[in-house]
């Protein structure tokens, strides 16, 4: 890993779209305040921007891992009043994160005005990127080449302990040099639409030494 992306997270229990509960059979489309449709528009607009960003050469990931109505209130014939969701956006590029902030505010303002709903994004967390130590990266790459292992260096959209270590200062002098190695085993057996990955064991990680 060359670096761990900075992330912005909005929390599930506080991210909420609030609308109005009505009956499916008695309210026409133009009179509905539908939390699900508001959420769907939010997701679709953000995904469209994500694709445009990557087509322009930007690198980011956007995940909404939770997206649900209130199980104590929702029903087949109810227009949903509440929608809770999470949002996790990651990129090493501060400019992309700033664009996301401005875009999200603009989308929320548009949806609330046009659909008559309220959107509470709640508080957000934001973490700094954690670049891995160049010398350690070079050493891992050289070791992989020595062992005849294919390798590549890329940023990680996920988190890891070494990202925390890289941000810890030793008596405020310097971050703790860190590196991260991800081992990927791509051998698989495809049967129809099912991919069966080979079983991992300690022996999987044993690489014969070259003489």
Backbone bond lengths (Angstrom), bond angles and torsions (degrees), N, CA, C in turn:
res aa  C-N    CA-C-N  psi(-1)  N-CA   C-N-CA  omega(-1)  CA-C   N-CA-C  phi
1 X - - - 1.443 - - 1.523 109.79 -
2 X 1.321 116.18 132.35 1.459 119.62 177.65 1.522 111.71 -82.55
3 X 1.329 116.87 -31.50 1.464 121.42 179.91 1.517 109.05 -169.20
4 X 1.332 115.49 160.98 1.461 121.33 172.48 1.516 108.17 -105.69
5 X 1.334 115.10 129.55 1.461 120.68 -174.78 1.521 111.71 -62.97
6 X 1.324 114.61 152.13 1.456 118.90 167.99 1.524 107.89 -75.95
7 X 1.312 116.91 152.40 1.460 120.47 -174.31 1.514 111.00 -133.64
8 X 1.323 114.41 150.67 1.456 121.36 170.56 1.518 106.78 -123.98
9 X 1.330 116.34 127.54 1.459 119.90 -177.92 1.526 110.30 -124.33
10 X 1.322 114.62 139.09 1.458 121.75 172.17 1.526 106.59 -113.22
11 X 1.317 117.38 135.10 1.456 120.31 -167.91 1.519 113.71 -87.14
12 X 1.340 115.12 144.04 1.464 122.68 -173.23 1.522 112.80 -59.88
13 X 1.334 115.99 -46.37 1.457 117.47 -172.59 1.526 112.68 -72.89
14 X 1.350 117.44 -10.06 1.453 120.39 -177.28 1.524 112.80 -114.20
15 X 1.332 117.99 -17.47 1.457 120.83 178.56 1.527 108.27 -82.52
16 X 1.309 117.28 117.28 1.458 119.10 -172.56 1.514 111.52 -148.16
17 X 1.318 114.87 135.34 1.456 121.52 169.65 1.522 107.03 -105.35
18 X 1.314 116.59 122.78 1.461 121.24 -178.63 1.523 109.54 -113.35
19 X 1.324 115.75 133.48 1.461 120.90 -176.84 1.527 109.26 -136.01
20 X 1.333 116.90 -128.81 1.469 120.59 -177.51 1.524 109.54 -144.34
21 X 1.324 116.04 129.77 1.455 120.72 176.98 1.525 110.01 -80.80
22 X 1.323 116.03 124.00 1.464 121.57 175.67 1.522 108.15 -139.35
23 X 1.319 116.45 173.83 1.464 120.87 -179.15 1.524 110.06 -89.59
24 X 1.339 115.42 138.84 1.458 121.10 -175.77 1.528 112.72 -59.56
25 X 1.321 117.16 -31.71 1.453 119.34 -173.92 1.514 115.71 -89.96
26 X 1.335 116.99 -6.94 1.454 117.52 -172.48 1.511 116.30 -118.63
27 X 1.338 117.70 0.95 1.464 119.82 -176.33 1.524 109.80 -127.60
28 X 1.339 118.65 118.72 1.465 120.98 178.79 1.528 111.65 -69.77
29 X 1.316 115.80 164.96 1.462 121.49 -173.71 1.520 112.92 -56.41
30 X 1.318 116.81 -43.40 1.462 119.61 -174.22 1.517 113.04 -69.32
31 X 1.336 117.43 -14.10 1.461 120.81 -179.92 1.527 113.16 -104.89
32 X 1.314 116.42 3.34 1.456 119.25 -176.71 1.529 111.64 -88.37
33 X 1.322 115.22 146.73 1.455 123.10 170.39 1.530 105.98 -120.63
34 X 1.322 115.11 87.29 1.461 123.13 -166.86 1.536 110.14 -101.89
35 X 1.324 116.07 116.82 1.464 120.20 -177.76 1.534 111.90 -66.82
36 X 1.327 117.02 -37.16 1.464 120.49 -179.15 1.526 111.20 -66.13
37 X 1.332 117.36 -45.47 1.463 119.71 179.86 1.527 111.25 -65.27
38 X 1.327 116.54 -34.95 1.465 119.59 175.45 1.524 110.39 -64.67
39 X 1.330 116.38 -42.46 1.459 120.29 178.05 1.514 112.30 -65.50
40 X 1.331 116.41 -39.92 1.465 120.37 179.02 1.527 111.09 -62.32
41 X 1.331 116.74 -40.52 1.462 120.01 177.73 1.530 110.73 -64.91
42 X 1.316 116.60 -39.97 1.456 120.85 177.99 1.527 110.62 -60.06
43 X 1.331 117.01 -48.68 1.461 121.89 -178.67 1.532 111.08 -63.89
44 X 1.333 117.17 -46.36 1.463 121.02 -177.55 1.527 111.58 -63.12
45 X 1.324 116.84 -39.84 1.462 120.13 -179.58 1.521 110.92 -68.20
46 X 1.334 117.03 -41.23 1.459 120.36 178.54 1.524 111.48 -66.28
47 X 1.335 117.65 -39.07 1.457 119.64 178.55 1.526 110.98 -65.38
48 X 1.318 117.03 -39.43 1.462 120.59 178.07 1.530 110.51 -60.59
49 X 1.328 117.08 -43.05 1.463 120.47 178.07 1.517 110.79 -66.04
50 X 1.340 117.35 -38.42 1.464 121.92 177.68 1.531 109.89 -58.30
51 X 1.314 117.62 -48.04 1.456 121.53 179.84 1.526 110.92 -62.47
52 X 1.308 117.90 -42.41 1.465 121.38 177.91 1.525 110.62 -62.26
53 X 1.333 116.36 -40.38 1.470 120.89 179.83 1.522 110.87 -62.55
54 X 1.335 116.73 -45.66 1.463 119.51 -178.68 1.529 111.61 -71.60
55 X 1.322 117.56 -34.40 1.472 120.21 176.76 1.523 111.44 -65.92
56 X 1.345 116.07 -22.50 1.464 120.94 178.60 1.526 111.95 -92.23
57 X 1.339 116.61 4.66 1.456 120.38 177.51 1.512 115.16 100.47
58 X 1.335 118.32 -2.67 1.456 120.95 177.92 1.516 111.78 -76.85
59 X 1.328 116.18 157.56 1.468 121.19 179.48 1.520 108.34 -126.39
60 X 1.321 116.58 124.53 1.458 122.51 -179.55 1.519 109.57 -162.29
61 X 1.307 116.55 167.10 1.462 121.61 170.05 1.526 107.98 -136.84
62 X 1.304 116.35 147.38 1.461 122.25 179.85 1.527 108.36 -136.45
63 X 1.322 115.98 125.68 1.462 120.45 -175.86 1.522 110.40 -132.78
64 X 1.320 116.17 133.42 1.462 121.72 172.14 1.526 106.31 -118.65
65 X 1.332 114.38 86.59 1.457 120.75 -170.45 1.517 115.07 -73.96
66 X 1.336 117.02 -20.68 1.465 121.00 176.19 1.520 108.57 -129.09
67 X 1.325 115.37 136.49 1.469 120.93 -175.20 1.516 106.60 -159.12
68 X 1.331 117.62 97.85 1.470 117.99 -171.71 1.514 112.18 -154.13
69 X 1.334 114.31 154.39 1.457 121.67 172.29 1.524 108.85 -87.84
70 X 1.317 116.66 170.70 1.461 122.52 -178.58 1.525 109.54 -73.32
71 X 1.337 118.88 114.51 1.470 120.74 -176.85 1.527 113.63 -65.10
72 X 1.317 116.57 -17.90 1.465 118.65 178.35 1.529 111.87 -85.06
73 X 1.332 117.29 -9.34 1.460 121.03 -175.88 1.529 113.48 -123.18
74 X 1.333 117.95 -27.88 1.467 118.17 -172.26 1.544 112.36 -74.10
75 X 1.305 114.64 155.61 1.466 121.03 -179.95 1.521 108.51 -161.25
76 X 1.330 115.94 162.81 1.463 121.51 -176.65 1.516 112.60 -57.69
77 X 1.310 117.31 -36.04 1.467 120.86 -174.86 1.529 113.84 -104.84
78 X 1.326 117.12 18.70 1.462 120.74 179.45 1.530 110.91 -109.89
79 X 1.328 116.03 135.88 1.455 120.30 167.23 1.525 106.17 -76.03
80 X 1.335 118.66 120.92 1.466 120.00 -171.49 1.527 113.51 -68.92
81 X 1.318 114.07 137.06 1.463 120.20 -179.62 1.529 112.44 -89.34
82 X 1.321 116.22 -35.26 1.463 119.84 -175.95 1.528 111.16 -124.57
83 X 1.319 115.31 144.31 1.463 122.27 173.42 1.523 107.96 -138.33
84 X 1.320 115.92 121.58 1.459 120.52 176.68 1.515 109.86 -104.15
85 X 1.327 117.45 147.17 1.462 120.04 -178.01 1.527 110.75 -156.78
86 X 1.328 114.99 162.65 1.458 121.97 171.59 1.520 108.55 -114.46
87 X 1.319 115.47 160.08 1.463 120.23 177.57 1.522 108.44 -146.44
88 X 1.322 116.43 128.82 1.460 121.97 -179.80 1.528 107.34 -132.09
89 X 1.326 117.63 115.30 1.454 122.65 -177.80 1.526 108.07 -119.43
90 X 1.342 117.15 130.86 1.457 120.90 -175.77 1.526 111.06 -132.95
91 X 1.321 114.89 140.01 1.462 121.61 174.60 1.522 107.91 -166.76
92 X 1.337 116.94 151.58 1.459 120.68 173.14 1.519 111.42 -83.02
93 X 1.324 116.28 -12.56 1.460 122.34 -173.72 1.534 109.96 -93.78
94 X 1.332 116.71 113.75 1.460 120.24 -179.95 1.518 111.57 -61.97
95 X 1.339 116.72 -33.50 1.462 120.20 -179.44 1.523 110.60 -63.67
96 X 1.323 117.63 -38.74 1.466 120.99 179.25 1.522 110.09 -67.45
97 X 1.333 116.83 -41.79 1.459 119.55 177.92 1.526 111.21 -63.00
98 X 1.315 116.52 -39.31 1.467 119.72 178.44 1.526 111.02 -67.08
99 X 1.343 116.52 -39.29 1.466 120.04 176.27 1.520 110.11 -61.43
100 X 1.330 115.77 -40.48 1.463 120.28 178.80 1.522 110.78 -60.68
101 X 1.327 116.69 -43.80 1.469 120.48 179.66 1.529 111.25 -58.33
102 X 1.343 115.87 -47.91 1.466 120.10 -178.68 1.535 111.09 -66.48
103 X 1.339 116.16 -42.12 1.459 119.91 -179.58 1.518 110.91 -63.79
104 X 1.330 117.18 -43.87 1.459 120.85 -178.04 1.525 110.56 -60.47
105 X 1.314 117.12 -42.94 1.465 120.40 178.31 1.528 110.99 -62.36
106 X 1.339 116.52 -40.80 1.470 120.38 -179.23 1.530 111.02 -67.59
107 X 1.331 117.14 -41.00 1.466 121.09 179.64 1.526 110.14 -64.46
108 X 1.328 116.15 -45.75 1.468 120.62 -179.91 1.525 110.62 -59.81
109 X 1.340 116.68 -43.39 1.469 120.12 179.75 1.526 110.81 -62.85
110 X 1.327 117.75 -41.38 1.468 122.27 -179.38 1.525 111.03 -65.49
111 X 1.340 116.51 -46.93 1.464 120.52 -176.66 1.522 111.26 -66.33
112 X 1.318 116.91 -42.96 1.465 119.44 -179.32 1.527 111.26 -64.03
113 X 1.330 116.39 -37.55 1.463 120.09 -179.12 1.519 111.47 -71.45
114 X 1.330 117.35 -42.24 1.454 120.95 -174.15 1.520 113.38 -82.29
115 X 1.328 117.45 -29.16 1.465 120.41 -174.13 1.526 113.44 -107.66
116 X 1.327 118.01 -5.89 1.452 120.35 178.06 1.509 114.12 67.65
117 X 1.332 116.46 31.54 1.465 121.04 178.62 1.522 108.61 -113.23
118 X 1.319 116.61 170.88 1.452 120.95 171.61 1.523 108.82 -118.12
119 X 1.305 116.28 142.15 1.465 121.39 -179.22 1.522 108.48 -124.87
120 X 1.318 116.13 116.73 1.455 122.18 178.80 1.521 108.43 -108.14
121 X 1.340 116.91 107.03 1.456 120.96 -178.84 1.519 112.68 -81.35
122 X 1.311 117.05 -13.80 1.457 119.32 178.33 1.518 112.25 66.28
123 X 1.329 116.98 -174.68 1.460 120.42 179.28 1.524 110.94 -72.95
124 X 1.322 116.19 154.55 1.456 121.68 179.74 1.519 109.89 -124.48
125 X 1.321 116.36 151.55 1.455 121.31 171.75 1.515 108.52 -106.59
126 X 1.328 116.33 151.56 1.459 120.25 179.03 1.523 108.04 -142.30
127 X 1.315 116.83 126.49 1.454 121.40 -178.33 1.523 110.41 -113.34
128 X 1.317 115.44 154.06 1.466 120.66 -179.55 1.534 109.82 -84.74
129 X 1.347 117.87 153.82 1.458 119.85 176.53 1.521 110.41 -67.77
130 X 1.319 116.68 154.00 1.460 121.56 -177.85 1.523 109.26 -125.80
131 X 1.338 118.13 90.81 1.469 120.19 178.47 1.523 110.88 -69.45
132 X 1.320 116.79 140.36 1.454 122.03 177.32 1.529 109.97 -80.88
133 X 1.335 115.97 153.37 1.461 121.37 -176.40 1.529 110.03 -62.87
134 X 1.340 118.57 123.77 1.476 121.14 -178.12 1.525 113.16 -55.69
135 X 1.336 117.64 -40.66 1.462 119.93 -178.35 1.523 110.92 -64.47
136 X 1.335 116.79 -38.97 1.458 120.11 178.65 1.527 110.63 -67.77
137 X 1.329 116.44 -40.42 1.471 119.79 177.73 1.525 110.56 -59.84
138 X 1.326 115.57 -45.95 1.471 119.75 -179.68 1.521 110.58 -61.57
139 X 1.327 116.65 -41.68 1.459 120.02 179.78 1.519 112.58 -63.06
140 X 1.325 117.32 -41.87 1.467 120.50 179.09 1.518 111.41 -66.22
141 X 1.327 116.77 -39.85 1.467 120.84 178.62 1.526 110.26 -63.89
142 X 1.328 117.06 -44.14 1.470 120.55 179.93 1.522 111.06 -65.58
143 X 1.335 116.97 -37.81 1.461 120.16 178.90 1.529 110.94 -65.37
144 X 1.347 116.30 -40.75 1.465 119.73 178.68 1.525 110.67 -63.95
145 X 1.318 116.48 -43.13 1.475 120.17 178.40 1.514 111.02 -61.96
146 X 1.326 117.25 -40.19 1.455 121.70 179.84 1.525 111.43 -61.71
147 X 1.340 114.81 -34.57 1.471 119.98 -179.24 1.528 112.24 -89.30
148 X 1.335 117.18 2.06 1.460 119.89 179.68 1.507 114.09 72.67
149 X 1.327 117.30 29.78 1.461 121.87 -177.74 1.525 109.22 -103.93
150 X 1.318 116.72 130.19 1.459 120.85 175.30 1.526 109.06 -63.54
151 X 1.309 116.51 141.23 1.456 120.27 -177.95 1.523 110.28 -149.92
152 X 1.327 114.26 158.32 1.451 121.20 174.50 1.522 108.40 -151.38
153 X 1.317 116.91 154.11 1.459 121.75 178.76 1.516 108.64 -107.63
154 X 1.322 117.15 128.33 1.454 120.47 -177.92 1.520 109.63 -151.48
155 X 1.338 117.15 155.12 1.465 120.34 176.80 1.521 110.67 -74.95
156 X 1.309 115.68 152.43 1.464 120.83 -179.88 1.518 110.81 -106.05
157 X 1.325 115.67 133.08 1.455 120.47 173.17 1.504 113.00 -86.42
158 X 1.339 116.31 -5.84 1.458 120.94 179.67 1.516 110.80 -97.26
159 X 1.314 116.22 172.38 1.452 121.52 178.86 1.516 111.43 -101.79
160 X 1.324 116.86 163.52 1.454 120.93 179.28 1.524 108.83 -163.50
161 X 1.345 116.40 157.85 1.461 120.33 179.22 1.518 112.28 -58.21
162 X 1.339 116.92 -37.45 1.467 118.30 -176.59 1.528 111.36 -67.23
163 X 1.332 117.98 -22.20 1.464 120.05 173.19 1.520 109.96 -66.44
164 X 1.347 116.50 -35.42 1.458 120.66 176.05 1.521 110.47 -69.83
165 X 1.354 115.94 -43.87 1.460 119.45 179.49 1.530 111.41 -59.14
166 X 1.328 115.92 -38.88 1.468 119.83 -177.59 1.521 111.81 -64.58
167 X 1.311 117.44 -20.80 1.458 120.85 -179.74 1.518 113.96 -99.06
168 X 1.356 116.72 -3.30 1.466 120.83 179.21 1.520 109.51 -83.95
169 X 1.296 117.67 131.54 1.452 121.95 178.92 1.525 110.95 -96.17
170 X 1.333 115.32 141.64 1.453 121.93 176.33 1.526 107.89 -91.66
171 X 1.333 116.24 99.99 1.472 120.79 -175.47 1.525 111.38 53.50
172 X 1.350 115.70 36.82 1.462 123.52 177.26 1.522 113.26 64.25
173 X 1.355 117.74 17.58 1.465 119.80 -179.24 1.522 111.84 -89.66
174 X 1.328 117.34 -50.05 1.467 119.48 -175.40 1.516 109.28 -160.11
175 X 1.337 118.07 153.90 1.466 120.82 174.41 1.529 110.35 -63.39
176 X 1.323 115.09 159.00 1.460 121.33 178.54 1.530 108.55 -80.37
177 X 1.337 119.34 117.56 1.479 120.61 -177.52 1.522 110.84 -57.91
178 X 1.326 116.11 132.17 1.463 120.74 -175.30 1.524 110.22 -138.80
179 X 1.313 114.80 160.33 1.462 121.52 174.21 1.509 108.48 -151.89
180 X 1.309 116.20 157.50 1.466 121.19 -178.96 1.522 109.34 -138.67
181 X 1.319 116.09 134.29 1.465 122.13 179.15 1.522 108.59 -118.77
182 X 1.314 116.69 123.90 1.453 121.43 174.67 1.520 108.67 -106.70
183 X 1.325 115.79 126.14 1.462 121.01 178.28 1.520 109.19 -101.98
184 X 1.326 116.29 123.91 1.461 121.53 -178.26 1.522 109.30 -118.88
185 X 1.328 116.31 129.23 1.455 122.30 177.93 1.525 108.13 -112.10
186 X 1.328 115.58 112.92 1.460 120.14 -169.83 1.520 113.52 -98.75
187 X 1.352 118.29 -1.27 1.453 119.01 179.18 1.524 109.30 -68.08
188 X 1.313 116.33 133.02 1.463 120.28 -178.89 1.516 109.93 -153.39
189 X 1.316 114.95 163.79 1.454 121.53 176.99 1.514 107.75 -116.29
190 X 1.316 117.22 117.81 1.459 120.21 -178.43 1.525 109.68 -96.47
191 X 1.319 115.12 126.28 1.455 121.59 175.60 1.509 107.58 -128.05
192 X 1.339 116.60 102.43 1.447 119.53 -175.71 1.515 109.43 63.31
193 X 1.341 116.20 -123.81 1.463 121.10 -178.28 1.521 111.63 -95.15
194 X 1.349 117.15 5.72 1.458 120.23 -174.41 1.524 109.68 -105.93
195 X 1.309 116.42 132.67 1.457 121.71 174.76 1.518 108.57 -110.85
196 X 1.329 116.14 120.48 1.454 120.72 -179.74 1.525 108.04 -103.00
197 X 1.323 117.06 113.85 1.452 120.55 -179.22 1.519 109.68 -78.76
198 X 1.350 115.63 147.28 1.451 120.08 178.94 1.526 109.91 -66.49
199 X 1.319 116.44 150.66 1.460 121.60 -177.81 1.517 110.55 -72.04
200 X 1.328 116.28 134.58 1.461 121.02 177.95 1.522 109.46 -92.97
201 X 1.323 115.68 143.51 1.452 121.87 173.49 1.525 107.22 -149.72
202 X 1.322 116.10 178.55 1.463 119.60 178.00 1.520 110.34 -58.56
203 X 1.345 117.14 -36.74 1.461 120.93 -178.27 1.533 111.51 -64.47
204 X 1.343 116.22 -25.13 1.471 120.20 179.19 1.520 110.74 -58.49
205 X 1.323 116.82 -32.61 1.450 121.23 -174.51 1.533 112.30 -91.87
206 X 1.334 118.34 -0.17 1.448 121.60 -179.81 1.525 109.24 -82.82
207 X 1.323 115.98 118.17 1.472 121.67 -179.91 1.516 108.91 -109.18
208 X 1.343 119.17 122.21 1.475 120.38 178.57 1.523 110.82 -58.22
209 X 1.325 115.78 136.37 1.455 120.59 178.31 1.521 111.39 -79.80
210 X 1.319 115.42 137.72 1.460 119.57 175.60 1.526 109.79 -75.73
211 X 1.326 117.02 144.53 1.461 118.92 179.13 1.528 110.99 -66.17
